[in-house]
Amino acid sequence: MTNKYVCPICGSKDLTLRHEASYIYSYIIDSDVPGLKNSKEFHSYQYDKREQKDSRDYVECNLCRTQYPQQFLSGVLLTDNRHGENQML
């Protein structure tokens, strides 16, 4: 399987689509350890409430680490098979 996407900065085809998100985790303070779902020991994954604050999707070149908006998969990062060059929108 050939990769039809290429980094316009360094020419690498080693790209990764990433989803990045940030959350606020809340734990109710009760008589034992924080969090109603924690009884004997605190476990951060047993939260009482989670709120997503931010998220973004992007494509990252694994060679030069340049990041591109996900929408670039529709054009800028496509390899033009006729000329072997990048198509620019």
Contacts in CASP RR format, 6 or more apart in sequence:
PFRMAT RR
TARGET T0000
AUTHOR 0000-0000-0000
METHOD contacts of the structure
MODEL  1
MTNKYVCPICGSKDLTLRHEASYIYSYIIDSDVPGLKNSKEFHSYQYDKR
EQKDSRDYVECNLCRTQYPQQFLSGVLLTDNRHGENQML
3 13 0 8 1.000
3 15 0 8 1.000
3 79 0 8 1.000
4 78 0 8 1.000
4 79 0 8 1.000
4 81 0 8 1.000
5 13 0 8 1.000
5 15 0 8 1.000
5 59 0 8 1.000
5 73 0 8 1.000
5 77 0 8 1.000
5 78 0 8 1.000
5 79 0 8 1.000
6 12 0 8 1.000
6 13 0 8 1.000
6 15 0 8 1.000
6 77 0 8 1.000
6 79 0 8 1.000
6 86 0 8 1.000
7 13 0 8 1.000
7 15 0 8 1.000
7 61 0 8 1.000
7 63 0 8 1.000
7 64 0 8 1.000
7 66 0 8 1.000
7 77 0 8 1.000
8 76 0 8 1.000
8 77 0 8 1.000
8 86 0 8 1.000
8 88 0 8 1.000
9 61 0 8 1.000
9 64 0 8 1.000
9 66 0 8 1.000
10 61 0 8 1.000
10 63 0 8 1.000
10 64 0 8 1.000
10 66 0 8 1.000
11 63 0 8 1.000
12 61 0 8 1.000
12 62 0 8 1.000
12 63 0 8 1.000
12 64 0 8 1.000
13 79 0 8 1.000
14 61 0 8 1.000
14 62 0 8 1.000
14 63 0 8 1.000
15 59 0 8 1.000
15 60 0 8 1.000
15 61 0 8 1.000
15 62 0 8 1.000
15 77 0 8 1.000
16 59 0 8 1.000
16 60 0 8 1.000
16 62 0 8 1.000
17 57 0 8 1.000
17 58 0 8 1.000
17 59 0 8 1.000
17 70 0 8 1.000
17 73 0 8 1.000
18 57 0 8 1.000
18 58 0 8 1.000
18 59 0 8 1.000
18 60 0 8 1.000
19 55 0 8 1.000
19 56 0 8 1.000
19 57 0 8 1.000
20 55 0 8 1.000
20 56 0 8 1.000
20 57 0 8 1.000
20 58 0 8 1.000
21 52 0 8 1.000
21 54 0 8 1.000
21 55 0 8 1.000
21 56 0 8 1.000
22 52 0 8 1.000
22 53 0 8 1.000
22 54 0 8 1.000
22 55 0 8 1.000
23 50 0 8 1.000
23 51 0 8 1.000
23 52 0 8 1.000
23 53 0 8 1.000
24 50 0 8 1.000
24 51 0 8 1.000
24 53 0 8 1.000
25 44 0 8 1.000
25 47 0 8 1.000
25 49 0 8 1.000
25 50 0 8 1.000
26 47 0 8 1.000
26 48 0 8 1.000
26 49 0 8 1.000
26 50 0 8 1.000
26 51 0 8 1.000
27 34 0 8 1.000
27 35 0 8 1.000
27 38 0 8 1.000
27 42 0 8 1.000
27 47 0 8 1.000
27 48 0 8 1.000
28 34 0 8 1.000
28 35 0 8 1.000
28 36 0 8 1.000
28 48 0 8 1.000
29 35 0 8 1.000
30 36 0 8 1.000
32 38 0 8 1.000
32 39 0 8 1.000
32 40 0 8 1.000
33 39 0 8 1.000
33 40 0 8 1.000
33 41 0 8 1.000
33 42 0 8 1.000
34 42 0 8 1.000
35 42 0 8 1.000
35 46 0 8 1.000
35 47 0 8 1.000
35 48 0 8 1.000
36 48 0 8 1.000
37 46 0 8 1.000
37 47 0 8 1.000
37 48 0 8 1.000
38 46 0 8 1.000
57 70 0 8 1.000
58 67 0 8 1.000
58 68 0 8 1.000
58 69 0 8 1.000
58 70 0 8 1.000
59 67 0 8 1.000
59 68 0 8 1.000
59 69 0 8 1.000
59 70 0 8 1.000
59 72 0 8 1.000
59 73 0 8 1.000
59 77 0 8 1.000
60 66 0 8 1.000
60 67 0 8 1.000
60 68 0 8 1.000
61 67 0 8 1.000
61 68 0 8 1.000
68 76 0 8 1.000
68 77 0 8 1.000
74 89 0 8 1.000
75 87 0 8 1.000
75 88 0 8 1.000
75 89 0 8 1.000
76 86 0 8 1.000
76 87 0 8 1.000
76 88 0 8 1.000
76 89 0 8 1.000
77 86 0 8 1.000
78 86 0 8 1.000
78 87 0 8 1.000
79 85 0 8 1.000
79 86 0 8 1.000
79 87 0 8 1.000
80 86 0 8 1.000
80 87 0 8 1.000
END
